Amino acid sequence: MMTLDRLRYLLDKHFEGKQLLLARHLGKSEAEVSKWFNGVQNFTSKTIGKLEAAFGESIWPVATHHDGPNAQE
């Protein structure tokens, strides 16, 4: 899943799909949040951390097991 797709999914899941609610939660302007979701503004690691805290989950989930041909049972 692409990063923006994942962000939109998390926005829907945690903030009713509303950028304004996320902006208020983060203390940011709706215009700034809109730039993130439109790919106009790049993310800093600090911003990513704040988004993950707001969503309560990772933007980039990490696999917890390996199902490939060399996986041990």
C-alpha positions as CSV (number, residue, x, y, z in Angstrom):
1,M,0.0,0.0,0.0
2,M,1.4,3.4,-0.9
3,T,2.0,5.9,1.9
4,L,-0.8,8.3,0.9
5,D,-3.2,5.4,0.5
6,R,-2.3,4.2,4.0
7,L,-2.7,7.8,5.4
8,R,-6.2,8.1,3.8
9,Y,-7.1,4.7,5.3
10,L,-6.0,5.8,8.7
11,L,-7.7,9.1,8.4
12,D,-11.0,7.3,7.6
13,K,-10.5,4.9,10.4
14,H,-9.6,7.3,13.2
15,F,-10.9,10.7,12.1
16,E,-14.0,10.0,10.1
17,G,-12.0,10.8,6.9
18,K,-11.9,14.4,7.9
19,Q,-8.6,16.3,7.5
20,L,-10.0,19.1,9.7
21,L,-10.4,16.8,12.7
22,L,-6.8,15.5,12.3
23,A,-5.6,19.1,11.9
24,R,-7.3,20.1,15.1
25,H,-5.9,17.1,16.9
26,L,-2.4,18.0,15.8
27,G,-2.7,21.7,16.3
28,K,-2.1,22.3,12.6
29,S,-4.0,24.2,10.0
30,E,-6.3,22.3,7.7
31,A,-4.4,23.8,4.7
32,E,-1.1,22.2,6.0
33,V,-2.8,18.8,6.5
34,S,-4.3,19.1,3.0
35,K,-0.9,19.6,1.5
36,W,0.3,16.3,3.1
37,F,-2.7,14.4,1.7
38,N,-2.3,15.9,-1.8
39,G,1.5,15.1,-1.9
40,V,2.4,18.8,-2.1
41,Q,4.5,18.8,1.1
42,N,7.0,16.2,2.1
43,F,6.9,14.5,5.5
44,T,9.6,15.0,8.1
45,S,10.3,12.2,10.6
46,K,8.8,14.4,13.3
47,T,5.6,14.8,11.3
48,I,5.4,11.0,10.8
49,G,5.9,10.5,14.5
50,K,3.0,12.9,15.3
51,L,0.8,11.3,12.7
52,E,1.5,7.8,14.1
53,A,0.7,9.1,17.6
54,A,-2.5,10.6,16.4
55,F,-3.6,7.4,14.6
56,G,-2.4,5.2,17.5
57,E,-0.7,2.9,15.0
58,S,2.2,2.8,12.5
59,I,1.9,4.3,9.1
60,W,4.2,1.6,7.8
61,P,3.2,-1.7,9.5
62,V,6.0,-4.2,9.9
63,A,5.5,-7.8,9.1
64,T,5.7,-10.0,12.2
65,H,6.4,-13.3,10.4
66,H,7.8,-14.6,7.2
67,D,5.8,-16.9,4.9
68,G,8.4,-17.3,2.2
69,P,10.0,-20.6,1.0
70,N,12.6,-20.5,3.7
71,A,10.2,-20.0,6.6
72,Q,10.7,-22.3,9.6
73,E,7.7,-24.0,11.1
